[in-house]
Amino acid sequence: MIPARAMAVLKAVVDEYVGTCAPVGSKALVDHHQIGYSTATVRSDLAGLERTGHLTHPHVSAGRVPTDLGYRTVVAERLSAGHFARARFTQETSRALSLRSLARTLAQATRCLAVVSEPAPQASEVAGLSLTPLPDGRVTLVVVMGDGRVASRSLLGGLSREGLDRVAECAAELVVGQAVAPAPKSLGLAGDERRLLAQVVQSTLALVASTGEATRQSSGMAFLLAQPEFKDPDVVRVVADALEESDLGLSSMELADEAGLMVSIGQENPDERLQGLSVVAKEYHAFSGVGYVACVGPTRMDYPLVIGAVLAGAERAQAILEPEG
């Protein structure tokens, strides 16, 4: 539990960094935020927050920037307090919205990549799976489905044969006989084995659902890649490929809360290529099944704004597919 004063400083750092994308010093916090503490006091709290892993700094003489833990702490506090602004659509716009235009509206409102899926058709169940090591250190995941189809995917490995067997056994216990996301469990695994288990579960469910995959509308890739975090062309290539190939971790929604809202920050994303990004997603329910609305941006996103937009977007998507009357 962070003391109230340190939490106020942490929230100010997050807000300042979201706006500037520049390391934050104590003077900037005192000048730009009404936190009511002296520069010396703020400097002491910044050092304490760095020791607890909530902040870091890119250079010895630079100010601090939030870590994934720092963002997670602030997001959790603001969610529990209801501190986010739910986006609103005008009545005239709402009646005319399609899922495609909804994605475009969300992208413009959040300056993020917005993704809206139609409810997916019923997928086949998982009949079995196996993990086979490759010479380059990667692993081949082979999934056998209840309807007889076989599909495979290459994953990052780095485990011993015994470790792969433990992961495969745990994954089978979670997903065999299912076509939907299981309850998140680690089944006693830790470290690299636990991370691989998350990838295997996500990839298995994505492969099973692939033939009945729902249509996905997206908009705002240009907004995302225009952010300062993506100045390096190599980073742009990796991120663009990942966004095209990945289901953004939404096949399992492992981090969703009871209301179906998921906020996955940085290294919480199973796909390593997306660990510089955050994903905010919300399930919605229609007669034909379950879909989702999501926004993808840098970890330095405006979480209250994006969460409010995604919540409103999910309500709007459901209304589009199930209009009154």
C-alpha positions, -999 to 999 in steps of 0.1 A, spaced: 0 0 0 15 33 -11 11 62 14 -13 89 3 14 115 -3 34 92 -24 3 82 -44 -4 118 -51 31 122 -64 29 91 -85 -4 101 -101 11 135 -109 41 119 -125 18 97 -146 -3 126 -157 27 148 -165 44 120 -185 12 112 -204 11 148 -216 48 153 -223 65 119 -230 95 134 -212 111 124 -179 95 142 -150 114 161 -123 103 174 -90 102 210 -101 79 202 -130 55 185 -106 55 214 -81 50 239 -110 24 221 -130 4 201 -104 -13 214 -72 1 186 -50 9 210 -20 44 197 -12 78 213 -15 103 204 -42 125 186 -16 96 166 -3 86 156 -38 122 147 -46 122 124 -16 90 107 -27 103 102 -62 133 84 -49 111 62 -27 88 54 -56 118 44 -77 130 21 -49 96 4 -48 96 -1 -86 69 24 -95 92 48 -113 125 45 -131 147 70 -150 163 66 -184 195 85 -174 213 93 -142 206 130 -144 171 127 -159 137 128 -142 116 98 -136 91 79 -158 64 55 -147 70 17 -149 43 -8 -158 38 -12 -120 34 25 -116 7 27 -143 -10 -4 -129 -11 11 -94 -26 44 -107 -51 27 -130 -63 3 -102 -68 33 -79 -87 53 -104 -108 24 -115 -118 16 -79 -127 53 -74 -146 55 -107 -123 82 -120 -128 80 -157 -149 100 -181 -174 78 -200 -175 89 -236 -208 100 -251 -223 98 -285 -249 122 -298 -283 106 -305 -280 114 -342 -246 99 -345 -255 68 -325 -284 58 -348 -261 59 -378 -231 42 -363 -219 9 -378 -191 -12 -362 -167 3 -388 -176 39 -380 -176 31 -343 -140 20 -346 -131 52 -364 -149 73 -338 -131 56 -310 -97 60 -327 -103 97 -332 -115 102 -296 -85 83 -280 -57 88 -306 -52 51 -303 -57 20 -325 -94 10 -320 -106 -25 -327 -142 -36 -327 -151 -73 -333 -184 -88 -342 -195 -117 -320 -176 -149 -331 -194 -180 -342 -192 -210 -320 -157 -226 -321 -147 -262 -320 -135 -277 -288 -98 -285 -281 -91 -322 -283 -54 -322 -275 -21 -302 -278 16 -308 -278 48 -287 -276 79 -297 -297 112 -278 -293 129 -265 -325 167 -262 -331 166 -224 -329 151 -224 -294 115 -218 -304 87 -242 -298 60 -256 -322 25 -257 -306 3 -283 -323 -34 -282 -315 -59 -310 -324 -95 -299 -325 -127 -318 -318 -138 -316 -354 -105 -332 -366 -87 -301 -377 -50 -297 -368 -33 -263 -365 2 -252 -354 19 -220 -343 55 -212 -335 62 -197 -300 92 -184 -281 106 -213 -261 138 -213 -240 127 -242 -217 141 -277 -211 122 -307 -225 109 -313 -189 97 -277 -187 79 -280 -220 62 -312 -208 50 -295 -176 36 -265 -196 19 -288 -221 3 -308 -193 -10 -277 -175 -22 -262 -207 -41 -294 -216 -57 -294 -182 -69 -258 -188 -81 -260 -224 -89 -296 -235 -126 -299 -239 -131 -262 -241 -137 -237 -269 -138 -206 -246 -114 -190 -223 -106 -210 -191 -103 -194 -157 -68 -180 -154 -46 -204 -134 -8 -211 -133 -12 -246 -118 20 -243 -97 42 -230 -125 64 -199 -122 87 -177 -142 94 -187 -178 71 -217 -176 42 -196 -164 48 -170 -192 49 -198 -218 17 -213 -204 -1 -179 -210 11 -179 -246 1 -215 -252 -34 -210 -238 -39 -178 -258 -26 -193 -290 -45 -225 -286 -78 -207 -283 -70 -184 -311 -62 -214 -334 -94 -232 -324 -115 -202 -332 -97 -193 -364 -122 -209 -388 -151 -192 -371 -132 -160 -365 -154 -129 -362 -150 -99 -385 -127 -73 -369 -130 -36 -377 -100 -14 -368 -90 22 -372 -63 45 -360 -30 27 -368 -16 60 -379 -25 76 -346 -7 48 -327 25 49 -349 27 87 -347 34 85 -310 70 94 -299 75 58 -287 75 46 -323 102 68 -339 125 38 -345 115 21 -379 125 -13 -365 101 -9 -336 73 2 -360 78 -29 -381 77 -53 -351 47 -36 -336 28 -34 -369 34 -71 -375 23 -81 -340 -9 -61 -343 -17 -77 -376 -10 -112 -364 -20 -111 -327 -54 -113 -311 -42 -88 -286 -46 -113 -258 -84 -111 -261 -90 -147 -269 -87 -155 -232 -93 -121 -216 -73 -134 -187 -70 -100 -170 -107 -91 -174 -126 -80 -142 -160 -92 -133 -176 -67 -156 -156 -79 -186 -132 -50 -187 -95 -58 -193 -66 -34 -189 -34 -51 -199 -3 -29 -193 31 -35 -209 47 -67 -198 12 -81 -188 6 -87 -225 14 -124 -234 28 -114 -268 63 -101 -262 61 -78 -292 33 -59 -276 50 -54 -242 56 -17 -250 18 -12 -254 -13 -13 -233 -46 -28 -243 -80 -17 -229 -109 -39 -239 -145 -46 -230 -167 -75 -238 -202 -69 -251 -230 -95 -256 -253 -99 -285 -278 -126 -295 -251 -141 -318 -224 -143 -291 -197 -122 -274 -177 -95 -291 -153 -69 -279 -143 -33 -282 -106 -25 -276 -81 4 -278 -44 -2 -282 -18 25 -273 15 31 -257 17 24 -219 18 62 -217 -19 63 -227 -46 85 -210 -62 56 -192 -93 74 -178 -101 87 -213 -95 54 -230 -113 33 -204 -144 56 -206 -143 55 -244 -141 17 -245 -169 13 -220 -191 35 -240 -180 18 -273 -190 -16 -259 -225 -3 -251 -228 12 -285 -216 -20 -303 -243 -40 -284 -269 -14 -294 -259 -15 -330 -263 -53 -332 -294 -54 -310 -313 -22 -318 -344 -16 -297 -377 -26 -313 
